[in-house]
Amino acid sequence: AVNPCTYRKNQFSEVSVGGSASGTIEVGTAIATLPSGFRPTKTVEHPAVYSVSGIWAAGTIVVTTDGIVRAYGQASATSVAFTVDFVAADY
């Protein structure tokens, strides 16, 4: 389940994406898809915070050029919180 997740773009095509997701989050789980115009020009990877059995752990969030936001954290995490900033492609 994706909890409050937001995305926005300013006049300079800088996109900010952030939010959280909960449930069983395996490595590579797709947690969101950004619409056209809000996708990066190249794959972006950014640190994220995961919860594994009630303990905070480090991992990453990856946003690909097709707009898919994927979680790459600890195996079988129960939640993730993230924020990612990048420049959007011009399309």
C-alpha positions as CSV (number, residue, x, y, z in Angstrom):
1,A,0.0,0.0,0.0
2,V,1.3,3.4,-0.9
3,N,0.7,5.9,1.8
4,P,0.8,9.6,1.1
5,C,3.1,10.0,-1.9
6,T,3.5,13.2,-3.8
7,Y,5.3,14.4,-6.9
8,R,5.7,17.9,-8.3
9,K,7.7,19.7,-10.9
10,N,8.8,23.4,-11.0
11,Q,9.3,25.7,-13.9
12,F,12.9,24.4,-14.3
13,S,11.8,20.8,-14.8
14,E,13.1,19.8,-11.3
15,V,10.9,17.0,-10.0
16,S,10.5,16.1,-6.3
17,V,9.0,12.7,-5.4
18,G,8.4,11.6,-1.8
19,G,6.3,9.4,0.4
20,S,6.1,6.1,2.1
21,A,4.8,2.6,1.4
22,S,4.0,-0.3,3.7
23,G,3.3,-4.0,3.4
24,T,5.7,-6.6,2.3
25,I,8.4,-4.9,0.3
26,E,10.8,-7.2,-1.4
27,V,14.0,-6.1,-3.2
28,G,12.9,-4.5,-6.5
29,T,9.3,-4.0,-5.6
30,A,7.6,-1.4,-7.7
31,I,5.8,1.1,-5.4
32,A,4.7,3.8,-7.8
33,T,4.8,4.9,-11.5
34,L,5.3,8.6,-12.5
35,P,3.3,10.0,-15.4
36,S,5.0,11.3,-18.6
37,G,6.6,14.7,-18.0
38,F,7.6,13.7,-14.5
39,R,10.2,11.0,-15.4
40,P,14.0,11.4,-15.1
41,T,16.3,11.7,-18.1
42,K,18.4,8.9,-16.7
43,T,17.9,6.3,-13.9
44,V,18.1,8.0,-10.5
45,E,19.1,6.2,-7.2
46,H,18.7,7.8,-3.8
47,P,19.1,6.6,-0.2
48,A,15.9,5.6,1.6
49,V,14.9,4.4,5.1
50,Y,13.4,0.9,5.6
51,S,11.8,-0.8,8.5
52,V,12.7,-4.5,8.9
53,S,11.1,-6.2,11.9
54,G,10.8,-2.9,13.7
55,I,14.4,-1.9,13.2
56,W,15.4,1.0,10.8
57,A,17.7,-0.1,7.9
58,A,19.2,1.6,4.9
59,G,18.4,1.0,1.3
60,T,17.7,2.9,-1.9
61,I,14.9,4.0,-4.1
62,V,15.5,3.8,-7.9
63,V,13.4,5.8,-10.4
64,T,13.9,4.6,-14.0
65,T,13.3,6.6,-17.2
66,D,9.9,4.8,-17.7
67,G,8.8,6.4,-14.4
68,I,8.8,3.2,-12.2
69,V,9.8,3.9,-8.6
70,R,11.4,0.7,-7.1
71,A,12.5,-0.2,-3.6
72,Y,15.9,-1.8,-3.2
73,G,16.3,-2.2,0.6
74,Q,16.5,-5.1,3.0
75,A,14.8,-8.3,2.1
76,S,11.2,-8.4,3.3
77,A,11.0,-4.9,4.7
78,T,7.6,-3.8,6.1
79,S,7.8,-0.1,5.2
80,V,9.9,2.5,3.3
81,A,10.1,6.3,3.5
82,F,11.8,8.2,0.7
83,T,12.3,11.5,-1.1
84,V,14.0,11.8,-4.5
85,D,14.8,14.9,-6.6
86,F,15.9,15.0,-10.3
87,V,15.5,16.8,-13.6
88,A,12.7,15.6,-15.8
89,A,13.0,14.6,-19.4
90,D,11.7,17.2,-21.9
91,Y,8.6,15.3,-23.2
